[in-house]
């Protein structure tokens, strides 16, 4: 069969009038800027090419082509430009709805890891926990943001203004575990009513999350609660967290440990500042209330974990 030179040779012959037009039933196929027959003319039937006119003997050597970087850039540029235009137009709207966006992303990650019941249930537990903080912040008249979800790190809220003293900070901190534990308890009750091990396992996770948050180390809730009891408890919590990291190394625990060390050092340097001393001055009655809530909730959460523990092979 003719190679590309033969096909162009056939095309040139047709245009010059030396090759008859194909009979009815034969097809012509467009290839770029020129047309060839479906069945190319065998090169061997053309004889000596020197006997034909020069325009018949057009030759274009076949050469390997390098990688088309420009073409690749043109293909990639279109979606990049489209994404840029979308962010330029709707970026402000996305920032306003970062709560919903972060919730969706976290739910998708958790669903991918553990399935629908695990992903959706975990996001609901985190949301209820954070709403405890939000409700207490609003009760104190503090400007507070909507919860922001961070995959593998849980969720958080931001305050534009800190509580006026350690007593108010402790109430703000304990509100999250209290409401979050109540949500886990409700899930456990439904799991018992419907004999669902999946719901019992989800309740176990809720109890564990809230118990972990009670660890007396800043920036966890427990560190802010124990500020109203005695700042010395921060050192106990830091050493406990350090031991946990050494025993069971985990990237999330290491990140929390680093934040804790930084915050502990900052508060230690400011311990003799008059404003800080006034901030941590708590009445005995308030200290008693926080102590009962803190240690009582921790005990109940341990009992809840024991009641909801489900073997791995259920």
C-alpha positions as CSV (number, residue, x, y, z in Angstrom):
1,X,0.0,0.0,0.0
2,X,1.1,3.5,-0.6
3,X,2.6,5.5,2.2
4,X,1.7,9.2,2.8
5,X,3.8,10.2,-0.3
6,X,1.8,7.8,-2.5
7,X,-1.5,9.3,-1.2
8,X,-0.4,12.8,-1.9
9,X,0.8,11.5,-5.3
10,X,-2.7,10.2,-6.0
11,X,-4.3,13.4,-4.9
12,X,-1.9,15.5,-7.1
13,X,-2.7,13.2,-10.1
14,X,-6.4,13.7,-9.6
15,X,-6.1,17.5,-9.4
16,X,-4.0,17.6,-12.5
17,X,-6.6,15.6,-14.4
18,X,-4.3,12.6,-15.0
19,X,-6.2,10.4,-12.6
20,X,-9.8,9.7,-13.3
21,X,-12.4,10.5,-10.7
22,X,-13.4,7.4,-8.6
23,X,-16.3,5.4,-9.9
24,X,-19.6,5.4,-8.1
25,X,-19.4,3.5,-4.8
26,X,-15.9,4.5,-4.0
27,X,-15.4,6.9,-1.1
28,X,-13.1,9.8,-0.4
29,X,-11.9,10.6,3.1
30,X,-10.8,14.1,4.3
31,X,-7.4,14.1,6.0
32,X,-6.3,17.6,6.9
33,X,-6.2,19.9,3.9
34,X,-6.2,17.2,1.3
35,X,-8.4,14.2,0.2
36,X,-7.4,10.6,-0.5
37,X,-9.3,7.5,-1.5
38,X,-10.2,4.9,1.0
39,X,-7.9,2.4,-0.9
40,X,-4.6,4.2,-1.6
41,X,-2.9,3.5,-4.9
42,X,-0.1,0.9,-4.6
43,X,3.2,2.6,-5.1
44,X,4.4,-0.2,-7.3
45,X,1.7,0.5,-10.0
46,X,2.9,4.0,-10.6
47,X,6.1,3.1,-12.3
48,X,8.9,5.6,-12.4
49,X,7.8,8.8,-10.7
50,X,10.3,10.8,-12.8
51,X,8.0,10.5,-15.9
52,X,5.2,12.4,-14.2
53,X,5.0,16.2,-13.8
54,X,6.7,17.8,-10.9
55,X,3.5,18.7,-9.1
56,X,2.7,15.0,-9.0
57,X,6.0,14.2,-7.2
58,X,5.4,16.3,-4.1
59,X,7.2,14.6,-1.2
60,X,6.9,15.2,2.5
61,X,9.2,13.1,4.6
62,X,7.7,11.5,7.7
63,X,9.6,12.7,10.9
64,X,8.9,11.9,14.5
65,X,7.4,14.8,16.4
66,X,8.5,15.9,19.9
67,X,6.1,16.4,22.9
68,X,3.6,19.1,22.2
69,X,4.0,21.3,25.3
70,X,2.1,24.1,23.8
71,X,-0.9,21.9,23.1
72,X,-0.8,20.5,26.6
73,X,-0.7,24.0,28.0
74,X,-3.7,25.1,25.9
75,X,-5.6,22.1,27.1
76,X,-4.8,22.8,30.8
77,X,-5.3,26.5,30.5
78,X,-9.0,26.3,29.8
79,X,-10.1,24.5,33.0
80,X,-7.7,26.7,35.1
81,X,-9.1,29.8,33.6
82,X,-12.7,28.6,34.3
83,X,-11.9,27.8,37.9
84,X,-10.2,31.2,38.4
85,X,-13.3,33.0,36.9
86,X,-15.6,31.0,39.2
87,X,-13.6,31.9,42.3
88,X,-13.4,35.5,41.2
89,X,-17.2,35.7,40.8
90,X,-18.3,33.5,43.7
91,X,-15.3,33.6,46.1
92,X,-17.0,36.0,48.5
93,X,-20.1,33.9,48.6
94,X,-18.1,30.8,49.4
95,X,-16.4,32.6,52.3
96,X,-19.8,33.5,53.7
97,X,-20.8,29.9,53.6
98,X,-17.5,28.4,54.7
99,X,-19.5,26.7,57.6
100,X,-21.5,24.6,55.1
101,X,-18.6,24.1,52.8
102,X,-16.3,22.8,55.6
103,X,-19.1,20.6,56.9
104,X,-19.7,19.1,53.5
105,X,-15.9,18.4,53.0
106,X,-15.5,16.9,56.4
107,X,-18.6,14.7,56.0
108,X,-17.3,13.5,52.6
109,X,-14.0,12.6,54.1
110,X,-15.5,10.7,57.1
111,X,-18.0,8.9,54.8
112,X,-15.2,7.8,52.6
113,X,-13.3,6.4,55.6
114,X,-16.1,4.7,57.6
115,X,-19.3,4.8,55.5
116,X,-22.5,6.8,55.7
117,X,-23.5,6.2,59.3
118,X,-20.1,7.0,60.6
119,X,-19.4,10.1,58.5
120,X,-22.8,11.8,59.0
121,X,-23.0,10.8,62.6
122,X,-19.6,12.1,63.4
123,X,-20.3,15.5,61.8
124,X,-23.6,15.7,63.7
125,X,-21.8,15.0,67.0
126,X,-19.1,17.6,66.3
127,X,-21.7,20.1,65.3
128,X,-23.8,19.7,68.5
129,X,-20.6,20.0,70.6
130,X,-19.6,23.2,68.9
131,X,-23.1,24.6,69.2
132,X,-22.8,24.3,72.9
133,X,-19.9,26.8,72.8
134,X,-21.9,29.0,70.4
135,X,-25.0,29.2,72.6
136,X,-23.0,30.0,75.7
137,X,-20.9,32.6,73.8
138,X,-24.2,34.3,72.7
139,X,-25.6,34.1,76.2
140,X,-22.5,36.0,77.4
141,X,-22.9,38.5,74.6
142,X,-19.6,37.5,72.9
143,X,-19.3,37.8,69.1
144,X,-18.8,34.2,67.8
145,X,-18.4,32.6,64.4
146,X,-20.3,29.6,63.0
147,X,-18.5,26.3,63.5
148,X,-15.7,25.6,61.1
149,X,-15.0,21.9,60.4
150,X,-11.4,20.6,59.8
151,X,-11.1,17.0,58.6
152,X,-9.3,14.8,61.2
153,X,-9.1,17.8,63.6
154,X,-12.8,18.1,64.5
155,X,-14.4,21.6,64.5
156,X,-13.8,24.9,66.1
157,X,-15.3,28.4,66.6
158,X,-13.6,31.7,66.7
159,X,-14.3,34.6,69.1
160,X,-13.6,38.2,68.3
161,X,-13.6,39.0,72.0
162,X,-12.4,36.7,74.8
163,X,-14.4,36.1,78.0
164,X,-13.8,38.7,80.8
165,X,-12.4,36.2,83.3
166,X,-11.6,32.5,83.9
167,X,-15.0,31.8,85.3
168,X,-16.7,32.9,82.1
169,X,-14.1,31.1,80.0
170,X,-14.7,27.9,82.0
171,X,-18.5,28.1,81.4
172,X,-17.9,28.7,77.7
173,X,-15.6,25.7,77.5
174,X,-17.7,23.2,79.5
175,X,-20.8,24.0,77.4
176,X,-19.4,22.1,74.4
177,X,-18.7,18.8,76.2
178,X,-22.0,19.0,78.1
179,X,-24.2,19.4,75.0
180,X,-22.0,17.0,73.0
181,X,-22.3,14.3,75.7
182,X,-26.1,14.8,75.7
183,X,-26.1,14.2,71.9
184,X,-24.1,11.0,72.3
185,X,-26.4,9.9,75.1
186,X,-29.4,10.4,72.8
187,X,-27.8,8.3,70.1
188,X,-27.1,5.6,72.7
189,X,-30.8,5.6,73.8
190,X,-31.9,5.2,70.1
191,X,-29.4,2.4,69.6
192,X,-30.7,0.5,72.6
193,X,-34.3,1.0,71.5
194,X,-33.6,-0.3,68.0
195,X,-30.9,-2.8,69.0
196,X,-28.4,-1.1,66.7
197,X,-24.8,-1.8,67.3
198,X,-23.9,0.9,64.7
199,X,-25.6,3.5,66.8
200,X,-24.0,2.2,70.0
201,X,-20.6,2.4,68.4
202,X,-21.4,6.0,67.2
203,X,-22.4,6.9,70.8
204,X,-19.1,5.4,72.0
205,X,-17.3,7.7,69.6
206,X,-19.2,10.7,70.9
207,X,-18.4,9.9,74.5
208,X,-14.7,9.5,73.6
209,X,-14.5,12.7,71.7
210,X,-16.0,14.7,74.6
211,X,-13.8,12.9,77.2
212,X,-10.7,13.6,75.1
213,X,-11.7,17.3,75.0
214,X,-11.8,17.4,78.8
215,X,-8.0,16.7,78.9
216,X,-6.7,19.5,81.1
217,X,-4.5,21.1,78.5
218,X,-4.9,24.2,76.4
219,X,-6.2,24.6,73.7
220,X,-8.6,21.7,74.5
221,X,-11.8,22.5,76.4
222,X,-10.5,20.9,79.5
223,X,-7.6,23.3,79.6
224,X,-9.9,26.3,79.6
225,X,-12.2,24.7,82.2
226,X,-9.4,23.9,84.6
227,X,-8.2,27.5,84.3
228,X,-11.0,28.3,86.8
229,X,-9.8,25.5,89.1
230,X,-6.0,25.9,89.2
231,X,-3.5,26.6,86.4
232,X,-1.2,24.0,87.9
233,X,-3.5,21.4,86.3
234,X,-2.3,22.5,82.9
235,X,1.1,20.9,83.7
236,X,-0.6,17.6,84.7
237,X,-2.6,17.6,81.4
238,X,0.5,18.5,79.3
239,X,2.5,15.6,80.9
240,X,-0.4,13.2,80.3
241,X,-0.7,14.3,76.7
242,X,3.1,13.9,76.3
243,X,2.9,10.4,77.7
244,X,0.1,9.6,75.3
245,X,2.1,10.8,72.3
246,X,5.1,8.7,73.4
247,X,2.9,5.6,74.0
248,X,0.8,6.0,70.8
249,X,2.4,8.4,68.4
250,X,-0.2,10.2,66.3
251,X,0.1,13.3,64.0
252,X,-3.0,14.9,65.5
253,X,-1.8,14.4,69.1
254,X,1.6,15.8,68.1
255,X,-0.1,18.9,66.7
256,X,-2.2,19.4,69.8
257,X,1.0,18.9,72.0
258,X,2.8,21.6,70.1
259,X,-0.1,24.0,70.4
260,X,-0.3,23.2,74.1
261,X,3.4,23.7,74.7
262,X,3.2,27.1,73.0
263,X,0.1,28.3,74.9
264,X,1.4,26.9,78.2
265,X,4.7,28.8,77.8
266,X,2.9,32.0,76.9
267,X,0.6,31.9,79.9
268,X,3.5,31.0,82.2
269,X,5.5,34.1,81.1
270,X,2.5,36.3,81.8
271,X,1.6,34.7,85.1
272,X,2.7,37.7,87.2
273,X,1.0,40.3,85.0
274,X,-1.6,42.1,87.1
275,X,-4.3,41.7,84.4
276,X,-3.7,37.9,84.2
277,X,-3.8,37.6,88.0
278,X,-7.2,39.4,88.0
279,X,-8.4,37.2,85.1
280,X,-7.7,34.0,87.0
281,X,-9.2,35.2,90.3
282,X,-12.3,32.9,90.9
283,X,-14.6,32.7,93.8
284,X,-14.7,29.5,95.9
285,X,-18.4,28.9,95.0
286,X,-17.6,29.2,91.3
287,X,-14.6,26.9,91.6
288,X,-16.8,24.3,93.3
289,X,-19.4,24.4,90.5
290,X,-16.7,24.0,87.8
291,X,-15.0,21.2,89.7
292,X,-18.2,19.2,90.1
293,X,-19.2,19.7,86.4
294,X,-15.7,18.9,85.2
295,X,-14.9,15.8,87.2
296,X,-18.5,14.6,87.3
297,X,-18.8,14.8,83.5
298,X,-15.5,13.0,83.0
299,X,-16.7,10.1,85.2
300,X,-20.0,9.9,83.4
301,X,-18.2,9.8,80.0
302,X,-16.0,6.9,81.1
303,X,-19.1,5.0,82.2
304,X,-20.8,5.8,78.9
305,X,-17.8,4.5,77.0
306,X,-17.9,1.3,79.0
307,X,-21.7,0.8,78.3
308,X,-21.5,1.5,74.6
309,X,-18.3,-0.5,73.8
310,X,-19.0,-2.8,70.9
311,X,-16.6,-5.6,69.9
312,X,-14.9,-5.2,66.5
313,X,-16.5,-8.3,65.1
314,X,-20.2,-7.3,65.8
